[in-house]
Amino acid sequence: MLLENIVLYEKHHLMEINTPEDNFYYFFDYDERSYTINMEFQHFHQFYEFFILLDVSANHLIEGDIYDLQFLDIVAIKPSVLHKTQYPMADPKNV
């Protein structure tokens, strides 16, 4: 939920309905990400992925192309498409 430009949420929230092999598969992962846990490699899924950025900025690498993302940008990725998200290093002045 967004309240006065602050995102409120339950940390480590995870919900899964069915399995990736089922016709209807739902995997909801709502958690914090940061530079320290950037994905090392691109990956892909057998299912669609919808990514909503709730941070100030990040980059999404999709099949070798880099896309700059801003707060509340939405990325929709088809099955079997290589991708990964990269978060910027925190500015020490803002920590």
mmCIF file as gemmi writes it, N, C-alpha and C atoms, coordinates in Angstrom:
data_model
loop_
_atom_site.group_PDB
_atom_site.id
_atom_site.type_symbol
_atom_site.label_atom_id
_atom_site.label_alt_id
_atom_site.label_comp_id
_atom_site.label_asym_id
_atom_site.label_entity_id
_atom_site.label_seq_id
_atom_site.pdbx_PDB_ins_code
_atom_site.Cartn_x
_atom_site.Cartn_y
_atom_site.Cartn_z
_atom_site.occupancy
_atom_site.B_iso_or_equiv
_atom_site.pdbx_formal_charge
_atom_site.auth_seq_id
_atom_site.auth_asym_id
_atom_site.pdbx_PDB_model_num
ATOM 1 N N . MET Axp A 1 ? 0.847 -1.171 0 1 0 ? 1 A 1
ATOM 2 C CA . MET Axp A 1 ? 0 0 0 1 0 ? 1 A 1
ATOM 3 C C . MET Axp A 1 ? 0.892 1.234 0 1 0 ? 1 A 1
ATOM 4 N N . LEU Axp A 2 ? 0.509 2.252 -0.729 1 0 ? 2 A 1
ATOM 5 C CA . LEU Axp A 2 ? 1.24 3.509 -0.792 1 0 ? 2 A 1
ATOM 6 C C . LEU Axp A 2 ? 0.458 4.552 0.001 1 0 ? 2 A 1
ATOM 7 N N . LEU Axp A 3 ? 1.094 5.1 1.027 1 0 ? 3 A 1
ATOM 8 C CA . LEU Axp A 3 ? 0.448 6.085 1.876 1 0 ? 3 A 1
ATOM 9 C C . LEU Axp A 3 ? 1.402 7.25 2.07 1 0 ? 3 A 1
ATOM 10 N N . GLU Axp A 4 ? 1.022 8.424 1.592 1 0 ? 4 A 1
ATOM 11 C CA . GLU Axp A 4 ? 1.864 9.618 1.681 1 0 ? 4 A 1
ATOM 12 C C . GLU Axp A 4 ? 3.272 9.355 1.145 1 0 ? 4 A 1
ATOM 13 N N . ASN Axp A 5 ? 3.332 8.723 -0.047 1 0 ? 5 A 1
ATOM 14 C CA . ASN Axp A 5 ? 4.583 8.399 -0.737 1 0 ? 5 A 1
ATOM 15 C C . ASN Axp A 5 ? 5.486 7.438 0.033 1 0 ? 5 A 1
ATOM 16 N N . ILE Axp A 6 ? 4.931 6.688 0.951 1 0 ? 6 A 1
ATOM 17 C CA . ILE Axp A 6 ? 5.672 5.656 1.675 1 0 ? 6 A 1
ATOM 18 C C . ILE Axp A 6 ? 4.995 4.322 1.39 1 0 ? 6 A 1
ATOM 19 N N . VAL Axp A 7 ? 5.792 3.331 0.985 1 0 ? 7 A 1
ATOM 20 C CA . VAL Axp A 7 ? 5.244 2.01 0.706 1 0 ? 7 A 1
ATOM 21 C C . VAL Axp A 7 ? 5.207 1.22 2.012 1 0 ? 7 A 1
ATOM 22 N N . LEU Axp A 8 ? 4.035 0.739 2.373 1 0 ? 8 A 1
ATOM 23 C CA . LEU Axp A 8 ? 3.868 -0.073 3.57 1 0 ? 8 A 1
ATOM 24 C C . LEU Axp A 8 ? 3.62 -1.516 3.143 1 0 ? 8 A 1
ATOM 25 N N . TYR Axp A 9 ? 4.333 -2.452 3.737 1 0 ? 9 A 1
ATOM 26 C CA . TYR Axp A 9 ? 4.156 -3.845 3.366 1 0 ? 9 A 1
ATOM 27 C C . TYR Axp A 9 ? 4.72 -4.754 4.449 1 0 ? 9 A 1
ATOM 28 N N . GLU Axp A 10 ? 4.36 -6.02 4.348 1 0 ? 10 A 1
ATOM 29 C CA . GLU Axp A 10 ? 4.872 -7.041 5.246 1 0 ? 10 A 1
ATOM 30 C C . GLU Axp A 10 ? 6.139 -7.613 4.62 1 0 ? 10 A 1
ATOM 31 N N . LYS Axp A 11 ? 7.263 -7.545 5.325 1 0 ? 11 A 1
ATOM 32 C CA . LYS Axp A 11 ? 8.524 -8.062 4.786 1 0 ? 11 A 1
ATOM 33 C C . LYS Axp A 11 ? 8.46 -9.577 4.617 1 0 ? 11 A 1
ATOM 34 N N . HIS Axp A 12 ? 9.196 -10.071 3.631 1 0 ? 12 A 1
ATOM 35 C CA . HIS Axp A 12 ? 9.316 -11.507 3.364 1 0 ? 12 A 1
ATOM 36 C C . HIS Axp A 12 ? 7.961 -12.152 3.062 1 0 ? 12 A 1
ATOM 37 N N . HIS Axp A 13 ? 7.086 -11.418 2.398 1 0 ? 13 A 1
ATOM 38 C CA . HIS Axp A 13 ? 5.766 -11.95 2.062 1 0 ? 13 A 1
ATOM 39 C C . HIS Axp A 13 ? 5.877 -12.813 0.807 1 0 ? 13 A 1
ATOM 40 N N . LEU Axp A 14 ? 5.398 -14.028 0.891 1 0 ? 14 A 1
ATOM 41 C CA . LEU Axp A 14 ? 5.486 -14.967 -0.217 1 0 ? 14 A 1
ATOM 42 C C . LEU Axp A 14 ? 4.194 -15.766 -0.286 1 0 ? 14 A 1
ATOM 43 N N . MET Axp A 15 ? 3.64 -15.87 -1.485 1 0 ? 15 A 1
ATOM 44 C CA . MET Axp A 15 ? 2.433 -16.665 -1.678 1 0 ? 15 A 1
ATOM 45 C C . MET Axp A 15 ? 2.595 -17.454 -2.973 1 0 ? 15 A 1
ATOM 46 N N . GLU Axp A 16 ? 2.239 -18.727 -2.944 1 0 ? 16 A 1
ATOM 47 C CA . GLU Axp A 16 ? 2.334 -19.569 -4.125 1 0 ? 16 A 1
ATOM 48 C C . GLU Axp A 16 ? 1.066 -20.399 -4.246 1 0 ? 16 A 1
ATOM 49 N N . ILE Axp A 17 ? 0.473 -20.374 -5.451 1 0 ? 17 A 1
ATOM 50 C CA . ILE Axp A 17 ? -0.717 -21.173 -5.733 1 0 ? 17 A 1
ATOM 51 C C . ILE Axp A 17 ? -0.376 -22.097 -6.892 1 0 ? 17 A 1
ATOM 52 N N . ASN Axp A 18 ? -0.513 -23.378 -6.694 1 0 ? 18 A 1
ATOM 53 C CA . ASN Axp A 18 ? -0.189 -24.412 -7.675 1 0 ? 18 A 1
ATOM 54 C C . ASN Axp A 18 ? 1.322 -24.499 -7.902 1 0 ? 18 A 1
ATOM 55 N N . THR Axp A 19 ? 1.73 -25.113 -9.004 1 0 ? 19 A 1
ATOM 56 C CA . THR Axp A 19 ? 3.144 -25.274 -9.338 1 0 ? 19 A 1
ATOM 57 C C . THR Axp A 19 ? 3.38 -24.715 -10.738 1 0 ? 19 A 1
ATOM 58 N N . PRO Axp A 20 ? 4.639 -24.421 -11.102 1 0 ? 20 A 1
ATOM 59 C CA . PRO Axp A 20 ? 4.902 -23.862 -12.427 1 0 ? 20 A 1
ATOM 60 C C . PRO Axp A 20 ? 4.405 -24.725 -13.586 1 0 ? 20 A 1
ATOM 61 N N . GLU Axp A 21 ? 4.221 -26.005 -13.362 1 0 ? 21 A 1
ATOM 62 C CA . GLU Axp A 21 ? 3.754 -26.903 -14.419 1 0 ? 21 A 1
ATOM 63 C C . GLU Axp A 21 ? 2.245 -26.806 -14.648 1 0 ? 21 A 1
ATOM 64 N N . ASP Axp A 22 ? 1.49 -26.219 -13.71 1 0 ? 22 A 1
ATOM 65 C CA . ASP Axp A 22 ? 0.043 -26.103 -13.834 1 0 ? 22 A 1
ATOM 66 C C . ASP Axp A 22 ? -0.336 -24.987 -14.808 1 0 ? 22 A 1
ATOM 67 N N . ASN Axp A 23 ? -1.532 -25.102 -15.406 1 0 ? 23 A 1
ATOM 68 C CA . ASN Axp A 23 ? -2.013 -24.062 -16.317 1 0 ? 23 A 1
ATOM 69 C C . ASN Axp A 23 ? -2.145 -22.721 -15.612 1 0 ? 23 A 1
ATOM 70 N N . PHE Axp A 24 ? -2.573 -22.745 -14.366 1 0 ? 24 A 1
ATOM 71 C CA . PHE Axp A 24 ? -2.656 -21.52 -13.577 1 0 ? 24 A 1
ATOM 72 C C . PHE Axp A 24 ? -1.647 -21.609 -12.449 1 0 ? 24 A 1
ATOM 73 N N . TYR Axp A 25 ? -0.641 -20.759 -12.494 1 0 ? 25 A 1
ATOM 74 C CA . TYR Axp A 25 ? 0.392 -20.71 -11.461 1 0 ? 25 A 1
ATOM 75 C C . TYR Axp A 25 ? 0.548 -19.272 -11.006 1 0 ? 25 A 1
ATOM 76 N N . TYR Axp A 26 ? 0.543 -19.065 -9.707 1 0 ? 26 A 1
ATOM 77 C CA . TYR Axp A 26 ? 0.654 -17.731 -9.133 1 0 ? 26 A 1
ATOM 78 C C . TYR Axp A 26 ? 1.737 -17.765 -8.063 1 0 ? 26 A 1
ATOM 79 N N . PHE Axp A 27 ? 2.756 -16.932 -8.234 1 0 ? 27 A 1
ATOM 80 C CA . PHE Axp A 27 ? 3.845 -16.822 -7.263 1 0 ? 27 A 1
ATOM 81 C C . PHE Axp A 27 ? 4.018 -15.352 -6.943 1 0 ? 27 A 1
ATOM 82 N N . PHE Axp A 28 ? 3.734 -14.977 -5.72 1 0 ? 28 A 1
ATOM 83 C CA . PHE Axp A 28 ? 3.794 -13.581 -5.301 1 0 ? 28 A 1
ATOM 84 C C . PHE Axp A 28 ? 4.932 -13.436 -4.307 1 0 ? 28 A 1
ATOM 85 N N . ASP Axp A 29 ? 5.948 -12.674 -4.69 1 0 ? 29 A 1
ATOM 86 C CA . ASP Axp A 29 ? 7.139 -12.464 -3.858 1 0 ? 29 A 1
ATOM 87 C C . ASP Axp A 29 ? 7.269 -10.967 -3.616 1 0 ? 29 A 1
ATOM 88 N N . TYR Axp A 30 ? 7.011 -10.538 -2.42 1 0 ? 30 A 1
ATOM 89 C CA . TYR Axp A 30 ? 6.989 -9.119 -2.077 1 0 ? 30 A 1
ATOM 90 C C . TYR Axp A 30 ? 8 -8.897 -0.97 1 0 ? 30 A 1
ATOM 91 N N . ASP Axp A 31 ? 9.191 -8.446 -1.345 1 0 ? 31 A 1
ATOM 92 C CA . ASP Axp A 31 ? 10.256 -8.319 -0.353 1 0 ? 31 A 1
ATOM 93 C C . ASP Axp A 31 ? 11.245 -7.25 -0.785 1 0 ? 31 A 1
ATOM 94 N N . GLU Axp A 32 ? 12.187 -6.954 0.063 1 0 ? 32 A 1
ATOM 95 C CA . GLU Axp A 32 ? 13.208 -5.957 -0.229 1 0 ? 32 A 1
ATOM 96 C C . GLU Axp A 32 ? 14.337 -6.57 -1.037 1 0 ? 32 A 1
ATOM 97 N N . ARG Axp A 33 ? 14.885 -5.778 -1.95 1 0 ? 33 A 1
ATOM 98 C CA . ARG Axp A 33 ? 16.061 -6.157 -2.724 1 0 ? 33 A 1
ATOM 99 C C . ARG Axp A 33 ? 17.046 -5.004 -2.62 1 0 ? 33 A 1
ATOM 100 N N . SER Axp A 34 ? 18.326 -5.296 -2.85 1 0 ? 34 A 1
ATOM 101 C CA . SER Axp A 34 ? 19.325 -4.233 -2.774 1 0 ? 34 A 1
ATOM 102 C C . SER Axp A 34 ? 20.555 -4.619 -3.588 1 0 ? 34 A 1
ATOM 103 N N . TYR Axp A 35 ? 21.482 -3.691 -3.702 1 0 ? 35 A 1
ATOM 104 C CA . TYR Axp A 35 ? 22.728 -3.916 -4.43 1 0 ? 35 A 1
ATOM 105 C C . TYR Axp A 35 ? 23.468 -5.141 -3.89 1 0 ? 35 A 1
ATOM 106 N N . THR Axp A 36 ? 23.441 -5.34 -2.582 1 0 ? 36 A 1
ATOM 107 C CA . THR Axp A 36 ? 24.2 -6.434 -1.97 1 0 ? 36 A 1
ATOM 108 C C . THR Axp A 36 ? 23.675 -7.818 -2.343 1 0 ? 36 A 1
ATOM 109 N N . ILE Axp A 37 ? 22.451 -7.879 -2.863 1 0 ? 37 A 1
ATOM 110 C CA . ILE Axp A 37 ? 21.909 -9.188 -3.267 1 0 ? 37 A 1
ATOM 111 C C . ILE Axp A 37 ? 21.51 -9.192 -4.734 1 0 ? 37 A 1
ATOM 112 N N . ASN Axp A 38 ? 22.23 -8.422 -5.568 1 0 ? 38 A 1
ATOM 113 C CA . ASN Axp A 38 ? 21.956 -8.443 -7.002 1 0 ? 38 A 1
ATOM 114 C C . ASN Axp A 38 ? 22.081 -9.864 -7.533 1 0 ? 38 A 1
ATOM 115 N N . MET Axp A 39 ? 21.255 -10.205 -8.502 1 0 ? 39 A 1
ATOM 116 C CA . MET Axp A 39 ? 21.33 -11.517 -9.142 1 0 ? 39 A 1
ATOM 117 C C . MET Axp A 39 ? 22.649 -11.62 -9.897 1 0 ? 39 A 1
ATOM 118 N N . GLU Axp A 40 ? 23.349 -12.733 -9.713 1 0 ? 40 A 1
ATOM 119 C CA . GLU Axp A 40 ? 24.637 -12.91 -10.376 1 0 ? 40 A 1
ATOM 120 C C . GLU Axp A 40 ? 24.472 -13.204 -11.862 1 0 ? 40 A 1
ATOM 121 N N . PHE Axp A 41 ? 23.453 -14.008 -12.191 1 0 ? 41 A 1
ATOM 122 C CA . PHE Axp A 41 ? 23.257 -14.437 -13.572 1 0 ? 41 A 1
ATOM 123 C C . PHE Axp A 41 ? 21.829 -14.155 -14.025 1 0 ? 41 A 1
ATOM 124 N N . GLN Axp A 42 ? 21.663 -14.01 -15.343 1 0 ? 42 A 1
ATOM 125 C CA . GLN Axp A 42 ? 20.318 -13.952 -15.892 1 0 ? 42 A 1
ATOM 126 C C . GLN Axp A 42 ? 19.646 -15.312 -15.698 1 0 ? 42 A 1
ATOM 127 N N . HIS Axp A 43 ? 18.359 -15.318 -15.648 1 0 ? 43 A 1
ATOM 128 C CA . HIS Axp A 43 ? 17.608 -16.561 -15.479 1 0 ? 43 A 1
ATOM 129 C C . HIS Axp A 43 ? 16.315 -16.447 -16.28 1 0 ? 43 A 1
ATOM 130 N N . PHE Axp A 44 ? 15.557 -17.529 -16.33 1 0 ? 44 A 1
ATOM 131 C CA . PHE Axp A 44 ? 14.253 -17.503 -16.986 1 0 ? 44 A 1
ATOM 132 C C . PHE Axp A 44 ? 13.312 -18.418 -16.244 1 0 ? 44 A 1
ATOM 133 N N . HIS Axp A 45 ? 12.032 -18.297 -16.539 1 0 ? 45 A 1
ATOM 134 C CA . HIS Axp A 45 ? 10.987 -19.098 -15.908 1 0 ? 45 A 1
ATOM 135 C C . HIS Axp A 45 ? 10.128 -19.734 -16.992 1 0 ? 45 A 1
ATOM 136 N N . GLN Axp A 46 ? 9.337 -20.715 -16.585 1 0 ? 46 A 1
ATOM 137 C CA . GLN Axp A 46 ? 8.368 -21.344 -17.485 1 0 ? 46 A 1
ATOM 138 C C . GLN Axp A 46 ? 7.037 -20.594 -17.454 1 0 ? 46 A 1
ATOM 139 N N . PHE Axp A 47 ? 6.998 -19.489 -16.742 1 0 ? 47 A 1
ATOM 140 C CA . PHE Axp A 47 ? 5.761 -18.743 -16.546 1 0 ? 47 A 1
ATOM 141 C C . PHE Axp A 47 ? 6.017 -17.257 -16.782 1 0 ? 47 A 1
ATOM 142 N N . TYR Axp A 48 ? 4.948 -16.49 -16.897 1 0 ? 48 A 1
ATOM 143 C CA . TYR Axp A 48 ? 5.054 -15.042 -17.047 1 0 ? 48 A 1
ATOM 144 C C . TYR Axp A 48 ? 5.507 -14.425 -15.725 1 0 ? 48 A 1
ATOM 145 N N . GLU Axp A 49 ? 6.291 -13.35 -15.81 1 0 ? 49 A 1
ATOM 146 C CA . GLU Axp A 49 ? 6.692 -12.619 -14.613 1 0 ? 49 A 1
ATOM 147 C C . GLU Axp A 49 ? 6.272 -11.161 -14.779 1 0 ? 49 A 1
ATOM 148 N N . PHE Axp A 50 ? 5.647 -10.621 -13.747 1 0 ? 50 A 1
ATOM 149 C CA . PHE Axp A 50 ? 5.319 -9.201 -13.688 1 0 ? 50 A 1
ATOM 150 C C . PHE Axp A 50 ? 6.106 -8.618 -12.53 1 0 ? 50 A 1
ATOM 151 N N . PHE Axp A 51 ? 6.904 -7.613 -12.824 1 0 ? 51 A 1
ATOM 152 C CA . PHE Axp A 51 ? 7.79 -6.999 -11.851 1 0 ? 51 A 1
ATOM 153 C C . PHE Axp A 51 ? 7.369 -5.543 -11.675 1 0 ? 51 A 1
ATOM 154 N N . ILE Axp A 52 ? 7.145 -5.128 -10.436 1 0 ? 52 A 1
ATOM 155 C CA . ILE Axp A 52 ? 6.787 -3.738 -10.144 1 0 ? 52 A 1
ATOM 156 C C . ILE Axp A 52 ? 7.851 -3.181 -9.211 1 0 ? 52 A 1
ATOM 157 N N . LEU Axp A 53 ? 8.536 -2.143 -9.65 1 0 ? 53 A 1
ATOM 158 C CA . LEU Axp A 53 ? 9.608 -1.561 -8.849 1 0 ? 53 A 1
ATOM 159 C C . LEU Axp A 53 ? 9.027 -0.627 -7.794 1 0 ? 53 A 1
ATOM 160 N N . LEU Axp A 54 ? 9.332 -0.934 -6.539 1 0 ? 54 A 1
ATOM 161 C CA . LEU Axp A 54 ? 8.876 -0.104 -5.431 1 0 ? 54 A 1
ATOM 162 C C . LEU Axp A 54 ? 10.033 0.673 -4.81 1 0 ? 54 A 1
ATOM 163 N N . ASP Axp A 55 ? 11.18 0.652 -5.456 1 0 ? 55 A 1
ATOM 164 C CA . ASP Axp A 55 ? 12.338 1.421 -5.025 1 0 ? 55 A 1
ATOM 165 C C . ASP Axp A 55 ? 12.453 2.64 -5.938 1 0 ? 55 A 1
ATOM 166 N N . VAL Axp A 56 ? 13.433 3.476 -5.689 1 0 ? 56 A 1
ATOM 167 C CA . VAL Axp A 56 ? 13.609 4.683 -6.487 1 0 ? 56 A 1
ATOM 168 C C . VAL Axp A 56 ? 14.036 4.348 -7.907 1 0 ? 56 A 1
ATOM 169 N N . SER Axp A 57 ? 15.011 3.429 -8.051 1 0 ? 57 A 1
ATOM 170 C CA . SER Axp A 57 ? 15.477 3.071 -9.39 1 0 ? 57 A 1
ATOM 171 C C . SER Axp A 57 ? 16.153 1.703 -9.374 1 0 ? 57 A 1
ATOM 172 N N . ALA Axp A 58 ? 16.244 1.116 -10.551 1 0 ? 58 A 1
ATOM 173 C CA . ALA Axp A 58 ? 16.94 -0.158 -10.758 1 0 ? 58 A 1
ATOM 174 C C . ALA Axp A 58 ? 17.108 -0.326 -12.265 1 0 ? 58 A 1
ATOM 175 N N . ASN Axp A 59 ? 17.844 -1.339 -12.652 1 0 ? 59 A 1
ATOM 176 C CA . ASN Axp A 59 ? 17.979 -1.701 -14.067 1 0 ? 59 A 1
ATOM 177 C C . ASN Axp A 59 ? 17.446 -3.111 -14.237 1 0 ? 59 A 1
ATOM 178 N N . HIS Axp A 60 ? 16.839 -3.341 -15.388 1 0 ? 60 A 1
ATOM 179 C CA . HIS Axp A 60 ? 16.39 -4.696 -15.715 1 0 ? 60 A 1
ATOM 180 C C . HIS Axp A 60 ? 17.096 -5.09 -17.008 1 0 ? 60 A 1
ATOM 181 N N . LEU Axp A 61 ? 17.824 -6.177 -16.981 1 0 ? 61 A 1
ATOM 182 C CA . LEU Axp A 61 ? 18.518 -6.711 -18.145 1 0 ? 61 A 1
ATOM 183 C C . LEU Axp A 61 ? 17.632 -7.794 -18.742 1 0 ? 61 A 1
ATOM 184 N N . ILE Axp A 62 ? 17.166 -7.56 -19.968 1 0 ? 62 A 1
ATOM 185 C CA . ILE Axp A 62 ? 16.268 -8.511 -20.632 1 0 ? 62 A 1
ATOM 186 C C . ILE Axp A 62 ? 16.884 -8.872 -21.976 1 0 ? 62 A 1
ATOM 187 N N . GLU Axp A 63 ? 17.279 -10.14 -22.111 1 0 ? 63 A 1
ATOM 188 C CA . GLU Axp A 63 ? 17.911 -10.666 -23.322 1 0 ? 63 A 1
ATOM 189 C C . GLU Axp A 63 ? 19.018 -9.73 -23.833 1 0 ? 63 A 1
ATOM 190 N N . GLY Axp A 64 ? 19.858 -9.251 -22.915 1 0 ? 64 A 1
ATOM 191 C CA . GLY Axp A 64 ? 21.017 -8.45 -23.269 1 0 ? 64 A 1
ATOM 192 C C . GLY Axp A 64 ? 20.785 -6.958 -23.357 1 0 ? 64 A 1
ATOM 193 N N . ASP Axp A 65 ? 19.534 -6.511 -23.306 1 0 ? 65 A 1
ATOM 194 C CA . ASP Axp A 65 ? 19.224 -5.077 -23.339 1 0 ? 65 A 1
ATOM 195 C C . ASP Axp A 65 ? 18.957 -4.576 -21.924 1 0 ? 65 A 1
ATOM 196 N N . ILE Axp A 66 ? 19.542 -3.407 -21.59 1 0 ? 66 A 1
ATOM 197 C CA . ILE Axp A 66 ? 19.37 -2.836 -20.259 1 0 ? 66 A 1
ATOM 198 C C . ILE Axp A 66 ? 18.279 -1.767 -20.299 1 0 ? 66 A 1
ATOM 199 N N . TYR Axp A 67 ? 17.356 -1.869 -19.35 1 0 ? 67 A 1
ATOM 200 C CA . TYR Axp A 67 ? 16.271 -0.904 -19.227 1 0 ? 67 A 1
ATOM 201 C C . TYR Axp A 67 ? 16.363 -0.238 -17.863 1 0 ? 67 A 1
ATOM 202 N N . ASP Axp A 68 ? 16.368 1.099 -17.844 1 0 ? 68 A 1
ATOM 203 C CA . ASP Axp A 68 ? 16.36 1.854 -16.594 1 0 ? 68 A 1
ATOM 204 C C . ASP Axp A 68 ? 14.935 1.904 -16.07 1 0 ? 68 A 1
ATOM 205 N N . LEU Axp A 69 ? 14.761 1.534 -14.815 1 0 ? 69 A 1
ATOM 206 C CA . LEU Axp A 69 ? 13.439 1.539 -14.198 1 0 ? 69 A 1
ATOM 207 C C . LEU Axp A 69 ? 13.368 2.607 -13.124 1 0 ? 69 A 1
ATOM 208 N N . GLN Axp A 70 ? 12.191 3.17 -12.967 1 0 ? 70 A 1
ATOM 209 C CA . GLN Axp A 70 ? 11.919 4.153 -11.928 1 0 ? 70 A 1
ATOM 210 C C . GLN Axp A 70 ? 10.763 3.654 -11.069 1 0 ? 70 A 1
ATOM 211 N N . PHE Axp A 71 ? 10.558 4.269 -9.946 1 0 ? 71 A 1
ATOM 212 C CA . PHE Axp A 71 ? 9.511 3.907 -8.998 1 0 ? 71 A 1
ATOM 213 C C . PHE Axp A 71 ? 8.173 3.653 -9.703 1 0 ? 71 A 1
ATOM 214 N N . LEU Axp A 72 ? 7.58 2.51 -9.419 1 0 ? 72 A 1
ATOM 215 C CA . LEU Axp A 72 ? 6.293 2.038 -9.931 1 0 ? 72 A 1
ATOM 216 C C . LEU Axp A 72 ? 6.289 1.623 -11.398 1 0 ? 72 A 1
ATOM 217 N N . ASP Axp A 73 ? 7.455 1.539 -12.044 1 0 ? 73 A 1
ATOM 218 C CA . ASP Axp A 73 ? 7.507 0.959 -13.389 1 0 ? 73 A 1
ATOM 219 C C . ASP Axp A 73 ? 7.127 -0.515 -13.307 1 0 ? 73 A 1
ATOM 220 N N . ILE Axp A 74 ? 6.474 -1.004 -14.347 1 0 ? 74 A 1
ATOM 221 C CA . ILE Axp A 74 ? 6.044 -2.407 -14.412 1 0 ? 74 A 1
ATOM 222 C C . ILE Axp A 74 ? 6.73 -3.06 -15.601 1 0 ? 74 A 1
ATOM 223 N N . VAL Axp A 75 ? 7.296 -4.254 -15.371 1 0 ? 75 A 1
ATOM 224 C CA . VAL Axp A 75 ? 7.935 -5.037 -16.42 1 0 ? 75 A 1
ATOM 225 C C . VAL Axp A 75 ? 7.165 -6.349 -16.543 1 0 ? 75 A 1
ATOM 226 N N . ALA Axp A 76 ? 6.745 -6.697 -17.752 1 0 ? 76 A 1
ATOM 227 C CA . ALA Axp A 76 ? 6.071 -7.969 -18.015 1 0 ? 76 A 1
ATOM 228 C C . ALA Axp A 76 ? 7 -8.801 -18.897 1 0 ? 76 A 1
ATOM 229 N N . ILE Axp A 77 ? 7.31 -10.01 -18.447 1 0 ? 77 A 1
ATOM 230 C CA . ILE Axp A 77 ? 8.276 -10.869 -19.145 1 0 ? 77 A 1
ATOM 231 C C . ILE Axp A 77 ? 7.603 -12.191 -19.51 1 0 ? 77 A 1
ATOM 232 N N . LYS Axp A 78 ? 7.695 -12.548 -20.789 1 0 ? 78 A 1
ATOM 233 C CA . LYS Axp A 78 ? 7.134 -13.822 -21.261 1 0 ? 78 A 1
ATOM 234 C C . LYS Axp A 78 ? 7.963 -14.996 -20.74 1 0 ? 78 A 1
ATOM 235 N N . PRO Axp A 79 ? 7.395 -16.205 -20.752 1 0 ? 79 A 1
ATOM 236 C CA . PRO Axp A 79 ? 8.164 -17.388 -20.366 1 0 ? 79 A 1
ATOM 237 C C . PRO Axp A 79 ? 9.409 -17.567 -21.239 1 0 ? 79 A 1
ATOM 238 N N . SER Axp A 80 ? 10.451 -18.115 -20.649 1 0 ? 80 A 1
ATOM 239 C CA . SER Axp A 80 ? 11.707 -18.483 -21.317 1 0 ? 80 A 1
ATOM 240 C C . SER Axp A 80 ? 12.534 -17.3 -21.801 1 0 ? 80 A 1
ATOM 241 N N . VAL Axp A 81 ? 12.289 -16.095 -21.299 1 0 ? 81 A 1
ATOM 242 C CA . VAL Axp A 81 ? 13.071 -14.911 -21.664 1 0 ? 81 A 1
ATOM 243 C C . VAL Axp A 81 ? 14.13 -14.673 -20.581 1 0 ? 81 A 1
ATOM 244 N N . LEU Axp A 82 ? 15.411 -14.615 -20.993 1 0 ? 82 A 1
ATOM 245 C CA . LEU Axp A 82 ? 16.488 -14.365 -20.035 1 0 ? 82 A 1
ATOM 246 C C . LEU Axp A 82 ? 16.383 -12.951 -19.473 1 0 ? 82 A 1
ATOM 247 N N . HIS Axp A 83 ? 16.532 -12.834 -18.138 1 0 ? 83 A 1
ATOM 248 C CA . HIS Axp A 83 ? 16.415 -11.526 -17.496 1 0 ? 83 A 1
ATOM 249 C C . HIS Axp A 83 ? 17.06 -11.541 -16.111 1 0 ? 83 A 1
ATOM 250 N N . LYS Axp A 84 ? 17.313 -10.352 -15.602 1 0 ? 84 A 1
ATOM 251 C CA . LYS Axp A 84 ? 17.713 -10.175 -14.213 1 0 ? 84 A 1
ATOM 252 C C . LYS Axp A 84 ? 17.559 -8.709 -13.855 1 0 ? 84 A 1
ATOM 253 N N . THR Axp A 85 ? 17.392 -8.446 -12.579 1 0 ? 85 A 1
ATOM 254 C CA . THR Axp A 85 ? 17.278 -7.08 -12.078 1 0 ? 85 A 1
ATOM 255 C C . THR Axp A 85 ? 18.574 -6.716 -11.373 1 0 ? 85 A 1
ATOM 256 N N . GLN Axp A 86 ? 19.004 -5.476 -11.559 1 0 ? 86 A 1
ATOM 257 C CA . GLN Axp A 86 ? 20.203 -4.981 -10.886 1 0 ? 86 A 1
ATOM 258 C C . GLN Axp A 86 ? 19.841 -3.705 -10.137 1 0 ? 86 A 1
ATOM 259 N N . TYR Axp A 87 ? 20.206 -3.668 -8.862 1 0 ? 87 A 1
ATOM 260 C CA . TYR Axp A 87 ? 19.928 -2.506 -8.029 1 0 ? 87 A 1
ATOM 261 C C . TYR Axp A 87 ? 21.202 -1.698 -7.854 1 0 ? 87 A 1
ATOM 262 N N . PRO Axp A 88 ? 21.093 -0.363 -7.841 1 0 ? 88 A 1
ATOM 263 C CA . PRO Axp A 88 ? 22.286 0.474 -7.704 1 0 ? 88 A 1
ATOM 264 C C . PRO Axp A 88 ? 22.862 0.418 -6.296 1 0 ? 88 A 1
ATOM 265 N N . MET Axp A 89 ? 24.149 0.723 -6.195 1 0 ? 89 A 1
ATOM 266 C CA . MET Axp A 89 ? 24.791 0.801 -4.896 1 0 ? 89 A 1
ATOM 267 C C . MET Axp A 89 ? 24.209 2.017 -4.165 1 0 ? 89 A 1
ATOM 268 N N . ALA Axp A 90 ? 23.959 1.855 -2.872 1 0 ? 90 A 1
ATOM 269 C CA . ALA Axp A 90 ? 23.384 2.953 -2.077 1 0 ? 90 A 1
ATOM 270 C C . ALA Axp A 90 ? 24.379 4.102 -1.992 1 0 ? 90 A 1
ATOM 271 N N . ASP Axp A 91 ? 23.86 5.313 -2.083 1 0 ? 91 A 1
ATOM 272 C CA . ASP Axp A 91 ? 24.683 6.511 -1.943 1 0 ? 91 A 1
ATOM 273 C C . ASP Axp A 91 ? 24.994 6.689 -0.455 1 0 ? 91 A 1
ATOM 274 N N . PRO Axp A 92 ? 26.279 6.678 -0.045 1 0 ? 92 A 1
ATOM 275 C CA . PRO Axp A 92 ? 26.637 6.788 1.372 1 0 ? 92 A 1
ATOM 276 C C . PRO Axp A 92 ? 26.097 8.067 2.023 1 0 ? 92 A 1
ATOM 277 N N . LYS Axp A 93 ? 25.847 9.1 1.225 1 0 ? 93 A 1
ATOM 278 C CA . LYS Axp A 93 ? 25.312 10.352 1.777 1 0 ? 93 A 1
ATOM 279 C C . LYS Axp A 93 ? 23.858 10.195 2.209 1 0 ? 93 A 1
ATOM 280 N N . ASN Axp A 94 ? 23.158 9.198 1.617 1 0 ? 94 A 1
ATOM 281 C CA . ASN Axp A 94 ? 21.751 9.002 1.928 1 0 ? 94 A 1
ATOM 282 C C . ASN Axp A 94 ? 21.474 7.848 2.878 1 0 ? 94 A 1
ATOM 283 N N . VAL Axp A 95 ? 22.541 7.225 3.383 1 0 ? 95 A 1
ATOM 284 C CA . VAL Axp A 95 ? 22.364 6.066 4.27 1 0 ? 95 A 1
ATOM 285 C C . VAL Axp A 95 ? 22.339 6.501 5.698 1 0 ? 95 A 1
